[in-house]
Each structure stands twice: as C-alpha cells, then as structure tokens.
Amino acid sequence: MNRRARGFTLIELVIALMLLALMTSVLFGSLQLAGRSWDSGEAKVARVTEMRQSQQFLREQLTAAYPQRMPKVAEIPLLFSGERDELRYAAALPARVVEGGVLYFRLALAKDGAHSRLVLDRVRTDLSATEPPSFDGADRTVLAEGVSEIKVGYFGRDPGAADSTAPTWRDRWDDRQQLPLLIRVEVALLQGQAWPALVVEPRRSSEAGCRAWDAIRRRCMGVA
C-alpha cells in the first residue's frame, strides 16, 4: 500500500509515454494517408471531368466539321488536312460564343519545355486567299494538360476510289475533295490512364459546300 501511494515508477512512466507516442504516430500516419487518398481522389475526379469536357467539345466540333472550300485555288480543295499527330478542319463555334462564323481549327500537341498540352488553335478563314490560313497569332484553347501523345486516325478510301472499295483506317488523310467517313482521336497522358478513343462521324457530306458536284470524278465544280 505504501508503494502504491508513492505513484508511478520511472519505468512505468517511460512505458506510458512510449505507448502514447506510438499511438500518436499511428494516428498521424492514418491522417496523412487519408489526406493523400483524398487529394488523389480529387485529382482523379478533376482529370476525368477535364477529359469528359474536352471530349464532348471535340465531339461537337468534329461532328459539325464544315466542308469549307477555297474557291480561288485550283480544284477548289477542302479546308481539311490530317496527319497522325495533327488535325486541321473548318467548323463553326457554338452559338453561345460571340465570335461566330466558320473558323479554321488545328488540333495538336504543344510542348513548352517540360509542359505538354493538347491545344486547339483557331483563325478566321479568308476565302479570297490562294493558300490555307496560317496559324501565326491564332487564338488558342488548352483542352488538356500533361499530354504525352495524340494519335489521329482517318477512316475512308483513297482519293478517287469507287464506293465498292472497302474503307480502311489510316494515319493521314490525303483526299482534298472529300472528308473522311470517321475520325478517331486517341490521347495518352504523362500520368494516369489514356483517354477512351473518341470516334466521330462528320455530319455534313463533302459536296455540301459545292454548287455542282461531279459524282464520277468526285470533284467540286464550283462553290455554293
């Protein structure tokens, strides 16, 4: 009874402090893990939201691709060209945007040092020009950050091929008179999973911008 009345011994106090420190360390580690999980979850949600918004915007744009032609150029070619890592097309901005009309767009990967972005440049079209518009000084919209690669595919036939020829996927589009049947856009990120492949079908036919269409030669004979 006398020993108990004297209080805790030094060893008992040290053991109690060690247990308290251990519990504090476990609690702090759990809070850190919860914080990292929360931040990771928020970052993932932000990436998914960015991806969905960008894909929806691209879907609307590519679906509404307009067969804009250059009447001052021989054979009246389309304002459309496609490479594996770049796509150029004509389309109208949404009605809610003040800057209306048909514009010329370029979808590409822009690199600035360690930063890489998926960007959409746009310029106004000059139908009296004798060559496609330049993108120098173009207005730019950043669709996604941290993009490592963009890959564009085109589904269609070779220039002048008959309708009986089976269309195929290809890495570039060389036909200056017809739009591809389908356009596929794949985006790979520096971190995280790649975007689901976006496949769209242009809504307008290639002859929509022509006054007369030669169905045999598949050529535009004059702008509307």
C-alpha positions as CSV (number, residue, x, y, z in Angstrom):
1,M,0.0,0.0,0.0
2,N,2.8,2.4,0.8
3,R,4.5,1.7,-2.6
4,R,1.2,2.4,-4.5
5,A,0.8,5.6,-2.6
6,R,4.1,6.9,-3.9
7,G,2.7,7.0,-7.6
8,F,4.2,5.7,-10.8
9,T,7.7,4.5,-11.1
10,L,10.1,5.9,-13.7
11,I,9.9,2.7,-15.8
12,E,6.1,2.8,-15.8
13,L,6.1,6.5,-16.9
14,V,8.5,5.8,-19.7
15,I,6.4,2.9,-20.9
16,A,3.2,5.0,-20.8
17,L,5.0,7.8,-22.8
18,M,6.2,5.3,-25.4
19,L,2.7,3.9,-25.8
20,L,1.3,7.4,-26.2
21,A,4.0,8.3,-28.8
22,L,3.2,5.1,-30.7
23,M,-0.5,5.8,-30.8
24,T,0.1,9.4,-31.9
25,S,2.4,8.2,-34.7
26,V,-0.1,5.7,-35.9
27,L,-2.9,8.3,-35.8
28,F,-0.8,10.9,-37.6
29,G,0.2,8.3,-40.3
30,S,-3.5,7.4,-40.7
31,L,-4.4,11.1,-41.1
32,Q,-1.6,11.5,-43.7
33,L,-2.8,8.5,-45.6
34,A,-6.4,9.8,-45.6
35,G,-5.2,13.2,-46.8
36,R,-3.2,11.7,-49.7
37,S,-6.1,9.5,-50.6
38,W,-8.5,12.5,-50.6
39,D,-6.1,14.6,-52.7
40,S,-5.6,11.7,-55.1
41,G,-9.3,11.2,-55.4
42,E,-9.9,14.9,-56.1
43,A,-7.1,14.9,-58.7
44,K,-8.6,11.9,-60.4
45,V,-12.1,13.4,-60.5
46,A,-10.6,16.6,-61.9
47,R,-8.8,14.6,-64.7
48,V,-11.9,12.7,-65.5
49,T,-14.0,15.9,-65.6
50,E,-11.4,17.6,-67.8
51,M,-11.3,14.6,-70.1
52,R,-15.1,14.4,-70.5
53,Q,-15.5,18.1,-71.1
54,S,-12.7,18.1,-73.7
55,Q,-14.0,15.0,-75.5
56,Q,-17.5,16.4,-75.6
57,F,-16.3,19.6,-77.1
58,L,-14.2,17.8,-79.7
59,R,-17.2,15.5,-80.5
60,E,-19.4,18.5,-81.2
61,Q,-16.6,20.2,-83.2
62,L,-15.7,17.3,-85.4
63,T,-19.3,16.2,-85.9
64,A,-20.1,19.7,-87.2
65,A,-16.9,19.9,-89.4
66,Y,-17.9,22.0,-92.4
67,P,-16.7,21.2,-95.9
68,Q,-15.4,24.7,-96.4
69,R,-13.6,25.1,-99.8
70,M,-11.1,27.6,-101.2
71,P,-12.7,28.9,-104.4
72,K,-9.5,30.8,-105.5
73,V,-7.4,27.6,-105.5
74,A,-7.2,25.1,-108.4
75,E,-9.6,22.2,-108.0
76,I,-11.4,24.1,-105.1
77,P,-9.9,21.9,-102.3
78,L,-11.4,21.4,-98.8
79,L,-10.0,23.2,-95.8
80,F,-9.2,19.9,-94.2
81,S,-5.9,18.0,-93.7
82,G,-5.0,15.2,-91.3
83,E,-1.7,13.8,-90.0
84,R,-1.1,11.3,-87.3
85,D,-0.4,13.9,-84.7
86,E,-2.3,16.9,-86.1
87,L,-5.8,17.6,-87.5
88,R,-6.9,20.8,-89.3
89,Y,-10.6,21.4,-90.2
90,A,-13.2,24.0,-90.6
91,A,-16.1,24.3,-88.3
92,A,-18.4,26.8,-86.6
93,L,-18.1,27.8,-82.9
94,P,-21.1,27.2,-80.7
95,A,-23.9,29.7,-81.0
96,R,-23.2,30.9,-77.4
97,V,-19.8,32.2,-78.4
98,V,-19.8,35.8,-79.6
99,E,-17.2,35.1,-82.2
100,G,-19.4,33.3,-84.8
101,G,-18.9,32.1,-88.3
102,V,-16.9,29.2,-89.8
103,L,-13.3,29.2,-88.5
104,Y,-10.2,27.1,-89.3
105,F,-9.0,24.9,-86.4
106,R,-5.8,23.0,-85.6
107,L,-5.8,20.2,-83.0
108,A,-2.3,19.4,-82.0
109,L,0.2,18.7,-79.1
110,A,2.0,21.8,-77.9
111,K,5.3,21.3,-76.0
112,D,6.9,24.0,-73.9
113,G,9.9,22.6,-72.0
114,A,8.6,20.0,-69.6
115,H,5.0,21.0,-70.2
116,S,2.9,19.4,-72.9
117,R,-0.7,20.4,-73.7
118,L,-3.4,19.3,-76.0
119,V,-4.4,22.6,-77.7
120,L,-7.0,23.8,-80.2
121,D,-5.9,26.8,-82.3
122,R,-8.3,28.8,-84.4
123,V,-8.2,31.5,-87.1
124,R,-10.7,33.2,-89.3
125,T,-10.9,31.9,-92.9
126,D,-10.2,34.2,-95.9
127,L,-12.0,32.7,-98.8
128,S,-10.3,35.0,-101.2
129,A,-6.8,33.6,-100.3
130,T,-4.8,31.3,-102.6
131,E,-3.5,29.1,-99.7
132,P,-4.8,27.8,-96.4
133,P,-4.7,30.3,-93.4
134,S,-1.6,30.4,-91.2
135,F,-1.9,29.8,-87.5
136,D,0.6,32.5,-86.6
137,G,-1.1,34.6,-83.8
138,A,-4.0,32.2,-83.6
139,D,-6.4,32.1,-80.7
140,R,-5.6,29.1,-78.5
141,T,-7.7,26.9,-76.2
142,V,-6.0,24.4,-73.9
143,L,-8.0,21.2,-73.8
144,A,-5.8,19.1,-71.5
145,E,-2.5,19.4,-69.6
146,G,0.2,16.7,-69.2
147,V,-0.5,15.0,-72.6
148,S,2.3,12.7,-73.9
149,E,0.9,11.8,-77.3
150,I,-2.1,12.5,-79.6
151,K,-2.9,10.0,-82.3
152,V,-5.5,10.7,-85.0
153,G,-6.9,8.1,-87.4
154,Y,-9.0,8.5,-90.5
155,F,-11.4,6.0,-91.9
156,G,-12.1,6.3,-95.6
157,R,-11.0,5.4,-99.1
158,D,-8.1,6.6,-101.3
159,P,-8.7,9.7,-103.5
160,G,-10.8,8.7,-106.5
161,A,-11.6,5.2,-105.2
162,A,-15.0,3.7,-106.1
163,D,-17.7,3.2,-103.4
164,S,-17.2,-0.6,-103.9
165,T,-13.7,-0.2,-102.4
166,A,-13.7,-1.1,-98.7
167,P,-12.7,1.9,-96.5
168,T,-9.8,1.4,-94.1
169,W,-8.2,3.3,-91.2
170,R,-5.1,5.3,-92.0
171,D,-2.7,7.7,-90.2
172,R,-3.1,10.6,-92.6
173,W,-5.8,12.0,-94.9
174,D,-4.7,13.0,-98.5
175,D,-8.0,13.5,-100.2
176,R,-8.6,17.2,-100.7
177,Q,-12.1,16.7,-102.1
178,Q,-13.8,14.5,-99.5
179,L,-13.9,14.3,-95.8
180,P,-13.1,11.0,-94.1
181,L,-16.1,8.8,-93.1
182,L,-14.9,8.6,-89.5
183,I,-12.3,10.4,-87.4
184,R,-10.7,8.8,-84.4
185,V,-8.7,10.8,-81.7
186,E,-6.6,9.0,-79.0
187,V,-4.9,10.9,-76.2
188,A,-2.2,9.5,-74.0
189,L,-1.3,11.2,-70.7
190,L,2.1,11.5,-68.9
191,Q,0.4,10.2,-65.8
192,G,-2.8,8.2,-65.5
193,Q,-4.8,6.2,-68.0
194,A,-5.2,7.3,-71.6
195,W,-8.5,8.8,-72.7
196,P,-11.0,6.4,-74.3
197,A,-10.8,6.6,-78.1
198,L,-13.1,9.2,-79.5
199,V,-14.6,8.2,-82.8
200,V,-16.9,10.7,-84.6
201,E,-18.6,10.9,-88.0
202,P,-18.7,14.2,-89.8
203,R,-22.4,15.2,-90.2
204,R,-22.1,17.0,-93.5
205,S,-21.2,15.4,-96.8
206,S,-18.3,16.7,-98.8
207,E,-20.5,18.0,-101.6
208,A,-22.5,20.2,-99.3
209,G,-20.2,23.2,-100.0
210,C,-20.4,22.8,-103.8
211,R,-22.7,24.4,-106.3
212,A,-22.1,21.4,-108.6
213,W,-20.6,18.0,-107.7
214,D,-19.0,15.6,-110.2
215,A,-20.1,12.3,-108.8
216,I,-17.9,10.4,-111.3
217,R,-14.6,12.3,-110.8
218,R,-15.6,13.1,-107.2
219,R,-14.7,16.7,-107.6
220,C,-16.3,20.0,-106.7
221,M,-17.1,22.0,-109.8
222,G,-18.0,25.3,-108.1
223,V,-18.7,26.6,-104.6
224,A,-22.3,27.2,-103.5
